[in-house]
Amino acid sequence: MAEPLPTPPPGKLTREEYRRWAEAQSRGRSELLDGEVFAMAPERIAHAEIKAAAWLALRQAIRAAGVGCQALPDGITVEVDDNTDFEPDAIVNCGERPDGNAVAAPNPVVVVEVTSPGTRSVDTGYKLTGYFRVPSIRHYLVVLTERRMVVHHARREDGGIETRMVASGRIEMEPPGIAITVEELFER
């Protein structure tokens, strides 16, 4: 049986305090939400396969389009504000390639979250509003594993958010000028 995540220091943490604490841990994964540490549940194999497929589909789309971006896997941080860091399941970061020692994507344009029973409400609520507080983020893909569907939230030119449910076919993301298909995410 897995041991629980070690107890973080009391009170709200700054990003720097959280990172120092998280780097000292030998087990468990977590995110920082408004200064509070939240443990992330162990992953199921199906979840891991879908997020790996998302990263691979994004990587291949970037290469095919020849755009100046990188597909980054889970574990890389998106800094929402001074007290909130998320770790999406996949990221497209555009512009200059980040330093190899960086823990955060400096210019995330696309973020992907693969839902699990315990994260669905956070992924579709708190994270939706949080990600779009980051000016560079243009697309937020929520992969609904049980429905084999993707909810594509896209920032419009006027700053509004357009949402569509995609059960099959292509998901076009402009910028950065790439596309993936729903089918790529659910291949096994």
Buried (B, 14 or more C-beta within 10 A) or exposed (E): EEEEBBEBEEEEBEBEBBBEBBEEEEEBBBBBBEBBBBBBEEBEEBBEBBBBBBBBBBBBBBEEBEBEBBBBBBEBBBBBEEBBBBBBBBBBBBBEEBEEEEBBBBBBBBBBBBBBEEBBEBBBEBBBEBBBEBEBBBBBBBBBBEEBBBBBBBBEEEEEEEEEEBEEEEBEBEBBBBBBBBEBBBEE
